[in-house]
């Protein structure tokens, strides 16, 4: 009977450990999901930055050309 209790306790302990691991894995999964979402947003911001940088360069070139024409 004592062996049965020890076996049951061991199983309960293992079950608790597995539940803790599962909780940690779920937290890691949630963190990975957030990181992926942030990565997508970062890519969008980088694309916008590149677009505006190109626009600024074009505007600067247009201004230079206009100045040259005035001279």
C-alpha positions as CSV (number, residue, x, y, z in Angstrom):
1,X,0.0,0.0,0.0
2,X,2.8,2.4,0.8
3,X,4.4,1.7,-2.6
4,X,1.1,2.6,-4.3
5,X,1.0,5.9,-2.4
6,X,4.6,6.6,-3.3
7,X,3.8,5.8,-7.0
8,X,0.8,8.0,-6.8
9,X,2.8,10.9,-5.3
10,X,5.4,10.5,-7.9
11,X,2.8,10.7,-10.6
12,X,1.2,13.7,-9.1
13,X,4.6,15.4,-8.8
14,X,5.4,14.6,-12.4
15,X,1.9,15.9,-13.5
16,X,2.6,19.2,-11.6
17,X,6.0,19.5,-13.3
18,X,4.4,18.9,-16.7
19,X,1.7,21.5,-16.1
20,X,4.4,24.0,-15.1
21,X,6.3,23.2,-18.3
22,X,3.1,23.6,-20.4
23,X,2.5,27.0,-18.8
24,X,6.0,28.1,-19.6
25,X,5.7,26.8,-23.2
26,X,2.4,28.7,-23.6
27,X,4.1,31.9,-22.4
28,X,7.0,31.3,-24.8
29,X,4.5,30.8,-27.7
30,X,2.8,34.0,-26.8
31,X,6.1,35.9,-26.7
32,X,7.1,34.5,-30.1
33,X,3.8,35.5,-31.5
34,X,4.2,39.1,-30.2
35,X,7.8,39.2,-31.6
36,X,6.5,38.1,-35.0
37,X,3.9,40.8,-34.9
38,X,6.5,43.4,-33.9
39,X,8.8,42.2,-36.7
40,X,6.0,42.7,-39.3
41,X,5.3,46.2,-37.9
42,X,9.0,47.0,-38.0
43,X,9.2,45.9,-41.7
44,X,6.2,48.2,-42.5
45,X,7.9,51.1,-40.7
46,X,11.2,50.4,-42.6
47,X,9.3,50.4,-45.9
48,X,7.6,53.7,-45.1
49,X,11.0,55.2,-44.0
50,X,12.5,54.1,-47.3
51,X,9.6,55.6,-49.3
52,X,9.8,58.9,-47.5
53,X,13.6,59.0,-47.8
54,X,13.2,58.5,-51.6
55,X,10.6,61.3,-51.6
56,X,12.9,63.7,-49.7
57,X,15.8,63.0,-52.0
58,X,13.6,63.6,-55.0
59,X,12.3,66.9,-53.5
60,X,15.9,68.0,-52.8
61,X,16.9,67.2,-56.3
62,X,13.9,69.1,-57.7
63,X,14.8,72.1,-55.5
64,X,18.4,72.0,-56.7
65,X,17.2,71.9,-60.3
66,X,14.9,74.8,-59.7
67,X,17.7,76.8,-58.1
68,X,20.0,76.1,-61.1
69,X,17.3,77.3,-63.5
70,X,17.0,80.6,-61.5
71,X,20.7,81.2,-61.8
